[in-house]
């Protein structure tokens, strides 16, 4: 394992940002380790660059097959929530932003090569010359791909990210208003084009289509809470931001928000039990 373990957290963070699944990220990192063990170390001048290349290429292969599976997924497919501490220190705003749940969800819009170039450049500041060697393109093409990917995501990202305290305050207000049936406050908190996504994975009861528009989301949220008992509520952390762990009608779920310009633009509810193992409270 000599030389590998010091890079494991970075490699996991790379794999997770590319795949949106910690299970899959661990698989590609394990395969990268096996290739590291078998490699002629005397020919590897920069271990980190070698390992980043291997993980990215393995993740690209997984992404191409995952897109087909996700299209056949029962209901909306959402990323697997994780604790940010799994990936070591988040030393830059770019590392934090590309780990945020809303950004991960947005990156599903990108093609596998776009996502790889975007993550390598945006999160890890890999030079275009190195990215070119990893993805098999020219540096100029990688630069264009990065700009194209950033433009595709720009409509759903806020340059001025709310602090954890501001995010947590909005989350608490949303939860209180929903529990109290306070339609006025809910309406004030939600953007006009808000969307609620529910991922049950076909394993538990969940909405099979996104709920779109402020009025529909208000009706959906208040209807759920009127129909099912809210047995447990805890403020938690997911992907470096505040989240809510709840048990609604006996079903565990983690709820996170996309907050931009002081309003909630998306509500993400992960109910699929396979995706909750890493964030379930002790």
C-alpha positions in Angstrom: 0.0 0.0 0.0 3.0 2.2 0.1 2.3 5.6 -1.5 -1.4 4.7 -2.1 -3.1 5.5 1.2 -2.0 9.1 1.2 -4.0 9.6 -1.9 -7.1 7.5 -1.0 -9.3 10.4 0.3 -8.6 12.5 -2.8 -9.3 9.5 -5.1 -12.6 8.7 -3.3 -13.6 12.4 -3.6 -12.8 12.3 -7.3 -14.7 9.0 -7.9 -17.7 10.2 -5.9 -17.9 13.5 -7.7 -17.8 11.7 -11.0 -20.3 9.0 -10.2 -22.6 10.4 -7.5 -22.3 7.1 -5.6 -20.0 6.2 -2.8 -20.4 2.5 -3.5 -19.2 2.9 -7.1 -16.5 5.3 -6.0 -15.1 2.7 -3.6 -15.2 0.1 -6.4 -13.1 2.2 -8.8 -10.6 3.2 -6.0 -10.2 -0.5 -5.1 -9.6 -1.3 -8.8 -7.1 1.6 -8.9 -5.3 0.1 -5.9 -5.0 -3.3 -7.6 -3.5 -1.7 -10.7 -1.2 0.3 -8.5 0.0 -2.9 -6.9 0.6 -4.6 -10.3 2.3 -1.5 -11.8 6.1 -1.1 -12.3 6.6 1.6 -9.7 9.9 2.6 -11.3 8.0 3.9 -14.3 5.6 6.1 -12.3 7.1 9.5 -11.8 4.0 11.1 -10.1 1.9 8.6 -8.2 -1.0 11.1 -7.7 -1.2 11.8 -11.4 -1.1 8.1 -12.2 -3.8 7.3 -9.8 -6.0 10.2 -10.8 -5.8 9.0 -14.4 -6.7 5.5 -13.5 -9.7 6.5 -11.3 -11.0 8.9 -13.9 -10.8 6.4 -16.7 -12.5 3.7 -14.6 -15.2 6.2 -13.5 -15.8 7.2 -17.1 -16.4 3.5 -18.0 -18.8 3.2 -15.1 -20.6 6.5 -16.0 -21.4 5.3 -19.5 -23.1 2.2 -18.3 -24.7 4.0 -15.3 -26.5 6.4 -17.6 -28.4 3.6 -19.1 -29.3 2.1 -15.7 -30.4 5.5 -14.3 -32.7 6.1 -17.3 -34.5 2.9 -16.3 -34.5 3.7 -12.6 -38.0 3.8 -11.0 -38.6 7.5 -10.3 -35.9 10.3 -10.1 -32.4 9.1 -9.5 -30.6 11.1 -6.8 -26.9 11.0 -5.7 -26.1 8.9 -2.6 -25.7 11.4 0.3 -22.4 11.2 2.2 -20.6 13.0 5.0 -18.0 15.5 3.7 -15.4 14.2 6.1 -15.0 11.0 4.1 -12.8 13.0 1.6 -10.5 14.9 3.9 -10.2 18.7 4.2 -12.3 20.8 1.9 -9.7 23.5 1.5 -11.1 25.4 -1.5 -14.6 26.8 -2.4 -14.4 24.7 -5.6 -13.9 21.5 -3.6 -16.9 22.4 -1.4 -19.1 23.4 -4.3 -18.5 20.3 -6.4 -19.4 18.2 -3.4 -22.6 20.0 -2.7 -25.7 17.9 -3.3 -27.3 20.4 -5.7 -24.2 20.6 -7.9 -23.9 16.8 -8.0 -27.5 16.6 -9.1 -26.9 19.2 -11.8 -23.9 17.3 -13.1 -26.2 14.6 -14.2 -26.9 16.9 -17.1 -23.4 16.5 -18.4 -22.0 13.8 -20.7 -19.4 11.5 -19.1 -16.5 13.4 -20.8 -17.9 16.8 -19.8 -18.3 15.7 -16.2 -14.8 14.3 -16.1 -13.2 17.5 -17.5 -15.4 19.7 -15.3 -14.6 17.9 -12.1 -10.8 17.5 -12.8 -10.5 21.2 -13.7 -13.1 22.8 -11.3 -12.5 20.7 -8.2 -8.9 19.6 -8.4 -7.4 22.3 -10.6 -5.7 19.8 -13.0 -4.0 21.6 -15.9 -5.7 21.2 -19.3 -2.5 19.5 -20.6 -2.9 16.8 -18.0 -6.7 16.5 -18.5 -6.0 16.0 -22.2 -3.8 13.0 -21.5 -6.4 11.5 -19.1 -9.5 11.8 -21.4 -7.7 11.4 -24.8 -8.3 14.9 -26.2 -6.3 18.0 -27.0 -5.8 20.7 -24.3 -7.8 23.2 -26.4 -10.7 20.7 -26.7 -10.6 20.2 -22.9 -10.7 23.9 -22.3 -13.8 24.2 -24.6 -15.4 21.2 -22.9 -14.9 22.8 -19.5 -16.4 26.1 -20.5 -19.3 24.3 -22.2 -20.0 22.2 -19.0 -19.7 25.3 -16.8 -22.3 27.1 -19.0 -24.7 24.1 -18.9 -24.5 24.2 -15.1 -24.5 28.0 -14.6 -28.3 28.4 -14.5 -28.5 26.2 -11.5 -25.6 27.5 -9.5 -25.2 30.5 -7.3 -21.9 32.3 -7.3 -22.5 33.5 -3.8 -23.1 30.4 -1.8 -25.0 30.7 1.5 -23.0 30.0 4.6 -23.8 26.8 6.5 -25.6 28.9 9.1 -27.7 30.6 6.5 -28.5 27.3 4.8 -29.4 25.7 8.2 -31.6 28.6 9.1 -33.6 28.4 5.8 -33.8 24.6 6.3 -35.2 25.0 9.8 -37.7 27.6 8.7 -38.9 25.4 5.8 -39.3 22.4 8.2 -41.2 24.5 10.8 -43.5 26.0 8.2 -44.2 22.6 6.7 -45.0 21.0 10.0 -47.2 23.9 11.0 -49.0 24.0 7.7 -47.9 27.7 7.4 -48.6 28.2 3.7 -47.6 31.9 3.7 -44.1 31.2 5.0 -43.7 28.2 2.7 -44.6 30.3 -0.3 -42.2 33.0 0.7 -39.3 30.4 1.1 -39.8 28.6 -2.2 -38.8 30.0 -5.6 -41.6 30.1 -8.2 -39.9 27.3 -10.2 -39.0 25.1 -7.3 -38.8 21.3 -7.9 -39.2 18.5 -5.3 -37.4 15.2 -6.1 -38.1 12.0 -4.3 -35.8 8.9 -4.7 -37.3 5.7 -3.4 -35.5 3.5 -5.9 -38.6 1.3 -6.2 -38.0 0.0 -2.7 -40.2 2.3 -0.7 -43.2 4.6 -1.4 -42.1 7.8 -3.1 -43.3 10.1 -5.9 -42.3 8.7 -9.2 -42.1 12.1 -11.0 -40.6 15.4 -9.9 -43.1 17.8 -8.4 -42.7 21.1 -10.2 -43.8 24.7 -9.3 -44.3 26.5 -6.0 -48.0 25.8 -5.6 -47.6 22.1 -6.4 -44.6 21.7 -4.0 -46.5 23.4 -1.2 -49.5 21.2 -1.7 -47.3 18.1 -1.9 -45.3 18.8 1.3 -48.3 19.9 3.4 -50.3 16.9 2.1 -47.6 14.5 3.1 -47.4 15.9 6.6 -51.1 16.0 7.0 -51.4 12.3 6.0 -48.4 10.7 7.6 -47.0 11.2 11.2 -43.6 12.8 11.5 -41.9 10.5 14.0 -38.4 11.8 14.0 -36.6 15.0 13.0 -32.8 15.6 13.3 -30.6 18.2 11.8 -27.8 16.3 10.1 -24.9 17.0 7.6 -24.9 15.8 4.0 -22.2 16.7 1.5 -20.9 19.5 3.6 -24.2 21.2 4.2 -27.1 21.1 6.7 -29.8 18.5 6.0 -32.7 16.9 7.8 -33.0 13.3 8.8 -36.6 12.4 9.3 -38.9 9.4 9.7 -42.2 10.2 8.0 -45.0 7.6 8.1 -42.4 5.0 9.3 -40.0 5.7 6.3 -36.6 7.1 6.9 -35.4 9.8 4.6 -32.8 12.5 4.3 -33.9 15.9 3.0 -31.6 18.5 1.5 -32.2 21.8 -0.2 -30.8 23.7 -3.1 -30.6 27.3 -1.8 -29.9 30.2 -4.2 -30.5 33.9 -3.8 -32.2 33.3 -0.4 -34.8 31.0 -1.8 -35.3 27.2 -2.1 -35.0 26.1 -5.7 -35.1 22.4 -5.1 -36.0 19.9 -2.4 -34.2 16.5 -2.5 -35.6 13.6 -0.5 -33.7 10.4 -0.5 -35.8 7.5 0.7 -34.0 4.6 -1.0 -32.6 2.7 2.0 -29.5 1.6 0.0 -28.5 5.2 -0.2 -28.9 6.1 3.4 -26.4 3.7 5.1 -23.6 6.3 5.3 -25.7 9.2 6.7 -28.1 7.3 9.1 -27.7 8.7 12.6 -26.0 6.4 15.1 
